[in-house]
Amino acid sequence: MVKIFLVEDEKIVREGIKNGIPWEKYGFEFAGEASDGELAYPLILKSRPDILLTDIRMPFMDGLELAEMVKKEIPGIHIMFFSGYDDFEYAKRAIKIGVSDYLLKPVTSAQLLEALERMSDAIMQVRSERGYKLEFLKQQEERKRMERDRLFDTILSGKMGLQEILLKGQEHNLSLSAPMYNLILFQAKDSGGQEQYSDEGVIFDERLKEEMDSRGDIIGFNRLTEGYAFLVMGNDPEDLERKVFSWKQLLAELVRDCTELEYFGGIGMPVSRLSEMKACFKAASRAYACRYMLEYNQFLTAEEAVRLHDDSQRISVTGMDMSRLSRDIVPNFLKNGAAPEVKYFVEEYVDACGNNFKSLIFRQYILMDVYLAVVGFVTQLGFEPEQVIKEFGDAQTLQPSAGSEESAVSYIRSILSKAIVLRNTCSRKKYRLVLDKARDYMGGHYQDEDISLNAVASVVNISPNHFSTIFSQEMGITFVEYLTKLRMNAARELLLKTDLRTSEIGYQVGYKDPHYFSYLFKKTHGITPKAFRSGGENEAQA
C-alpha cells in the first residue's frame, strides 16, 4: 500500500481529511498526522511515508520548511501542498523543492482523492519497474531451483560434454570449473522421522542456504528425500582436503544448534575431472549407505568405509559381531532408502559379512533374514499375504539363490527393490490424501497474505522440502504457481460476477497491495484486470 502522512494545523480540516476517505479501500495506508511541521518531522522520519500531504501556512514550522527537511532525508517522497493562499511565490518555491502537486483550499474529498490516486499511480509505476518485477521473479525461483538441483543428476549421467555442463552451470550462476573435486552426501533429519515437519528442519535449511550463498567453491544440490549433495572444488589436493574438512565441521555445527536433528555424511574420493564425478559419487554413496548400519552424527569417508569391512578377522560363522548386521538395518533401509541406493546398501551389507558370505550356510541364513524382514515390512504396509507370496515367493524359493555369492547378491537386490516399489505405491496413495488436505487448506486460505509452502507443510505435517517435491511431482506445477493460479481464478470470477473495485478484489484473493495485484494479473494473463472486466477475457485466454 501507499503510505500517507497528513500535516494540518486546523483540527477540523485535519479530522475531515483523515476520516473522510476510506483509505484502505483505495489502496492507501494512513500512516500518521500532526498539527505542524515541528511535531511532524520526527514522526515522518519514523513512519517513512510515500506521500506527505501538508498545509503551507502553519505555526512553529511551515510546510515549505518541513518539505525541504524531509526531502533531504527521504529523497523519493512525494509531497502535496494545499493552502488557502493563491500565492505565486509559494508555488515557485514549492516547484524548486520538488513538490508533486499543489491544491488550493477548500479541497473536496473527491478532488483530494483524484490527486492522490494520480500520485499513487506514479509511485506504483516506479515500484513495478524496480520491485514488482523482482518480486515476481522471486516467486518463479522455486522452479529454477528445482532445475538447478537436477543439474547434479545431469553431471552424473555423463550424457553431456564438459562444455555443455559448464554452460548449463552458468545459466544458474554456477562456476563448475576447478582443478579438483570431491562430493559430500549429507542428510540432516529429525530424530523422529525424516519426512515429518520440523521447525528446526526449516531453520537448518535456511541457515544452510545462507552459508551456501556465501560460498562459490562449494555448491549444494538439494536431493530432497535423499538429502544434500555438496560439490567441493579445490585448487590442489591439500586445498580440497582443507575445504572438505571445514565444510563438514560447519555442517556438524549447524546441526548441533538444532537439538532435535541428527546427521550423517558420506565423503567421496578426490577427482580432477567432472567426467570422473560418477566414480566419486559411487565412492561417496557407499560411505553414505553406511548410515543404515552405523550411528548418526558422523561423517564417513570412502576410504574409511572400505577399511571398515577389510578387518574380517574377528567375524566368523560361529562368533560374529552382529552390531553391523542388526535386524533393524534392513527394515530401516526399507523405510527410508531410495531405489538408487539399493546397490550401495547391498554392497555395504555383504561387505559387513566379511569372508562368511563365501559360506553356503551363512548365505542361506542371511537370505532368510532379509526375506523375513522384507515380508514383515510389506505386510505392515497393508498388503495381503497372497499378494506378498505372489511378489516374493515363499521361503523355499530363495534356496536356489544361495548357491553362489553372485546369485545371493542379485536376490537381495531384487526383493529390496520390489519392496521399495510397493512402499512407494503406498506412499503415492498417502501423498494423494496429503495433497487433498493441502489443496483443501489452500482453497480455504488462499486469501491469507502470509500463506506459504512452510505453513501448508506444517498443516499436513511433512517437511517443506519433501512437501515441495511431492507437490510438484503429483501436481505438475510448483506450489507458488498453484497458489497464484488459485488466486487468479478467484479474481477472474470476481471481476466477471461482481462490481467490486479492482483493489477490493485483490484484497479478497490475498493481495493487500492492489497495485501489485494488478501487476501480477497482467503478468499472468497479459491483460489488466480493468481490461479483462471490460470484455478482454477472450483476449486473455487467447
N, C-alpha and C positions, 0 to 999 in steps of 0.2 A: 504493500500500500504506500501511497504518497503521504508523508507526514507534514502537518501544517501547524505552525505556531502563530498565535494571534497576539498583537500588542496594540492596545487601545485604552486611552485614559478615561473615556466616558463609559461608565459601567453598564448603562442601559444599552448602548450600542454594542459593547463587547458581549454582553449576555445574549443580545438578539442574534448576533452572528454565530456565536457558539452553539446556541440551541435551535437556531432557525434552519439549519441544514442537516439532513441525515447523512453525516459524513461517511460512515461505512458503506452505505448503500451506493455511494458514488465512487467508492474506491479510495477514500481518504481516511487518514487517522489523525484525530485532533490531539496533537502532542503536548499542548500546554498553552497558557495565557499569562499575560502580565499587564499592568496598568501604565508602565513607562519603560523606556529603554534601559535605564539603570537596573531595574529589577529583572528585566527580560534577559539581559546579556548572559549571565551565568547559567540561566535555565536553558537558553538556546544552545550554548556550548555543550551542555549535558545531554539534551534530547536529540541534537543533530537533526533538525527538521529538513525536509526538502524545499519547503516554501515558507517564507517569512511574510506574513500579512501584517502590515503595520501602518498606523497613522503617522503623519509627518509632524504635526504640531503637538508635542506632549511636554509635560514638566520634567525637570531633572535632566533628561537626555532625550532629545527629539529623535524622530525616525531616521533622518538623514545621517546623524552621527552614529546611531545604532547600526544602520546598514553598512556604513564604512567599516566599522569594527568587526561586524560579523563576516563580511566578505573577505577580510584578511585571514580569518580563522577557518572559514568554510567557503572556499572559492566557488564551489559548484552550487551553492544555494541559490534559489530563485526568490526574488523579492518583489512584492507587490505593494505599492503605496496607495493609500486612499486618504483624501483630505477635502476639506470644505474650501480650501484656498486655491483658486484657479490662478496660480502664480507661475509665470513662465520661468522665473529664476529657479524655483523649486524643481520644475521639470528638467531644466538643463543640468542641474546638479545631480538629479536622480539618474539621468541618462549616463552621466560621467561615471557614477558609481557602478552602473551595470544593472539597473533595475529592470525587471522583465515587464512590468505593467504599471499603469498609473490610473486610478479611478477617482472620480470626483464624487463627493457626498452630495446628496444622500444616495446610497447604493442599495438596490433591492437584492434579495437573496438570489433571484434568478440571474441578475447581472453578475453578481459576485461568483456564482456557481459556473456561469458560462466562461468567465475569465479564468477561473481556477482550472476548469477542465481543459482549456486551451494550453495552459501552463503545464498541466499534468501530462497531456499528450506529448509535449516536447520533452519532459523529463523521462517518460517511459520509452520514447524513441531512443534516447541516449542509452537507457538501461538495456533495451532489447538488443542494441548493437554491441554493447560491452558485456552485459551479464547474462541475458537470457539465452543467447547462443551457447555460451559456456555451460549454462545450467542444463540445457537440452543435451548437449554433447556428453555431459557428465552422466546423464541418465542412460545414454547409449553405451557407456563404458562397460556395463555388465557383459554385453555380448562380445565386445572387443577383448575383454579379459578372458573369456572362455576360449576365444580363438587363439589368444596368446598362449594359454596353457596347453592347448592342443599342439602347439609348435614342438613341445617336448617329444610327443609321440612321433611327430614327423622326423625329428632328428634321429630317433632310434630306428625308424623304419628303414632308413638307408635308401629311400626312394627319390631323394633329392640330392643333387650335387652340392658341393660346398658353396659355390657362388649363389645358387638359388636359396640355400638356407640362410646365408648372410643377408641377402636382400629381404627375405621374409622377416628376419630379426629386425632389420632397420624399419620395417613397417610398424613394428611395435616398440620402436626406440630402444632396441636391444643390440648391444655390440657383442657379437658371439665369437669374434676372432681373438685367439690367445695362443701363446706358445704351449701351455699346459692346461689340462682339465682334470677334474675329478667330480664325483657325484656323492651327495649325501641324501639318502632316502630317509624320511623322517615322519613320525606320527606323534602328535600330542592329543591325547584323548581323555575324556572324563573317566575316572576310575570305575564309574557305574555303567559305562557303555558308550561307545564312540559315536553312536547315531543320535543320542538324546540331546535335547537343548541344554546348554550350559552357559550362564552368564560369563563364567571365567573363560570358556572356549571362545566366546566372542571377543573378550578383552585380549586374549592371547593373539587371535588373528589380527586384530587392529594394531597391536604393538609390533607384531612381526612385519606387517605391511610397512609400518613406519621405518623399521630397520632396513628392510629391503629397498625402499625408495631412496635411501641414502647411500646405497652401495651399487657401484657399476660393475664390480668384479665378481659379484655373487648374484645369480639370477634364480629366483624362486618360481617354480611351477606348481600350481595347486592341482594335485591329483585327486582332490575331493575325498571320497571314502578311503582311498589308498594313501592319504597323507600328502606330504610335500616332497618334491624333488628339487634339490638345490644344486645348480651347476656352478662349481667354484673354478675360477680361472686365475692362473698364476703366470709369472714371468719365467720361472725356473722351478725345479723340484723343491728347493728349500722354501721359496716364496709360496708355492702351492700348499705345502705341508703346514706352513705357518697360518695361512688363511683358513684352511680346513679346521685346524685346532681352535683358532679364535672364534670361528663361526659356531662350532659345536658347543663351545663354552657359553656363547651368547644364548643359544637356543636353550641350553640347560638352565641358564639363569632366568630366562623368560618364563619357563615352566615352573621353576621354583617359586616365582612370585604368585603363581596360581595354585593354591594348595590342593585343589580338587583334581588337578590334572596329573597325568603321568606320561612319560615319553619313551620312545625307542628310536634309535638311529642306526642305519647301516651305511657304511662308507665303502666306496668302490676302490678301484686302483687307478693311479695316475696314467693318463694317456696324452699323447701330443697331437692328436688329430680328432676332429669332430666325427670323422668316419669310423673311429675306434670307440665311439661312445657306447655302442651296443655291447661291447665286451666289458666296458666299465660298468654299465648298468647291470649286466649279468652278475658281476662280482658283488656289486652293492646289494642286489636283490637277494643273493644267497645269505649275506650277512643280515639283511633286513628280515628275512624269513625266520631267523632265529628268535624273533620276538614271540613266536608261539611256543618256544621251548625254554626261554630264559626269562628272568625277571626284567621288568621295565626299569626306566630311569638309568639307561646306559646307552653308550654308542659301541658298536662292534665293527671293526674293520674287516675287509675281505680276508686279509692275512690271518687275523685272529679267528675268523670263522673256520678257516682251513685248519689252523693249529688245534682248534677246539676238538676236531674229530681225528686228528692224527694220533693222539695219545689213546690207543685202544688196548694198551697193555692190561689195564685193570678191568676190562669188560670181558665177560665170558658167559657161556650159556647158563652155568650154574650160579655165578655170582656177578650180577650186573649192577651198575649204578643207574637205577631206574629214574633218577631225577630228570634225565634227558628224554625219557620215554614215558613220562607220566600219562595216565589215561585221560587226563584233562586236555592234553595237547591237541589231539585230533578233533574233539568237539569244539575246542576253542578256535581252531582254524576254520572249521566248517561254519562257525557262527560269524566270524569276522573276515575271513580270507576272500580274495578275489580270484576269479578263474585264471588270470595270467600268472598268479602266484603258485598255482598247484605244482608246477615243475620244480620251482626252487624249494618249496616246502618239502616235497618228497625227497629231493636230494639231501636236504639237511636231516630229514628223519632217518633215511637209510644210513647216512654217514654216522649218525649218532649210535647206530647199532654196531659200528666197528666191524671187525672180522667175523662177528657172529652171523652176519647176513649171508655168509657163504654156506652156513649150515641149513640143510633142508628142514630139519625140525624147528629151528629157530624161525625160518621164513614162514613156516606154517603157523607158528604162534603169532607172529607179527600180523600176517594177513587176517587171521581170525580176529585179532584185537581190533584192527582197523575196520573190518567188516561189521563187527558188533557196534562199534562207535558210530559208523555211518547209518546202520539200520536204526539204532536208537535215536539218532538226531532226526532222521527223516520222519520217523514215527511221531516224534514230538511236534513236528511241523503240521501234523494232522492227516498225513497220507494213510490210506487203509492198508492193512497187512498184505492184501492181494496185490496191490499196486507196488508195494515195496518189494515183494518177491519177484514180480514181473521185471522190475528195473534192475535188481541186484542179485537175483537168484537166491538159492538157499546156501547154507554153509558148505554143502557138498560141492557146489560149482566153483568154489575158489581153490579147491585142491590142485587141479592141474596147473594153476598159475604159480604154485610154489615150486615148480620143477626147476626153474632157473632164476638167477638174480634178475635178468632182464625181464622175464615174464612177470615176476613178482612186482617189480617197479611199475611195469605197464598196468598191472591190475590195480595197484593202489592209486595211480594217477586217474585211471578210468572211473573208479567208484567215487573218488573225491570230486571229480569234475561233474559227474552225474548228480551228486548230492547238492553241489553248488547251483546247478541249473534248476533243480527242484526248489531250492531255497529262494532263488531269485524269482521263480514263478510265484511263490507265496508272497515275496516282498512286493511284487508288482500289484498283487491283489490288495495288500496292505497299503501300498502307496496310492492306489486309486481311492481308497477310503480317506487317506490323509489329504489328497488333493481335493476331494469333495468337501472335506471340512474346511480346507484353506479357501476354496472358491466361495463357499457359503459365507465364511467370515469376511472375505474381501467384498462380497456382494452387499453385505450389511454395513461395512465400514469404509468403503472407498471414499466417502465424503470427508473422512478424517484426514486433515492435512499431514499429520505425523505418522500415518500408516507406512510401514516399511517391511522389507523382507525379514529383518530380525524380529519385528513384532509378530508377524504371522507365523514365523518359525517357532516362536515361543508358544503361540497358541496351540500348534499341532505337536509340540514337544519333540522337535527334530532340530539338530544343529543347523545353523544357517547355511553352511557350505553344502551339507547333504540335501537340505530342502531345495536350495538353488539348483542342484544337479537334477533331482528327480522332477522338479517343476519344469525345467527346460526340456528334459528328455520326453516327458509324458505330454506336455502341452505344445511343444514345438516352438514356443516363444519364451523370452525371458520374463521374469517376474515383473520388472518395470514396464516392459512392453504390454503385458497383460493388464496391469493396473491402469496404464494410460488408455488402453483400448476400452476398458470398462468405463472409465470416466468420460471419455469422448462419446461413447454410445449413449450414455445417460444425458450428456449435454445436447447431442443431436435431437434426442426425443423432446427435451425441454424447449429447445429452440423452435421446434415444429408445432408443439402442442400447447405452449403457454405464451403469455405476453410478458413474461418476466424480463427484466433488463439483463443484458449480457453479463454484467458484473454480478448480479444475483445468481445467475445460472452457474457461473464459475465458482461462486462460494458454495453452492449446493452440491457440486460434484467434487469438492476437495481442494479448490484453489482460492485461497483468501485474497490473493492479488489478482484482480480482474484483468490487468494488463498482461500478466504472464499467461493467464488462461487464454486470452485472445491470441497471444503469440504462439502458444503451443497448439491451439486448434488449427491455426493457419499452417503451422509447420507439419502437422499430421494429415490435414485434409487438403491443403493447397488453396484454401479459401477462408476468408474471415468469418466469424460467427454471424455478423450482420448480413454479409452477402449470402451466406447459407440460408438464413431465415428468409431472405428476400426472394428465394426461389433458385438459389445456386446449388441446391443439393445434387442435381443431376450433373452439374459441372464437377462437384467434389467427387462424386462416385466415378466419373469418367477418368 
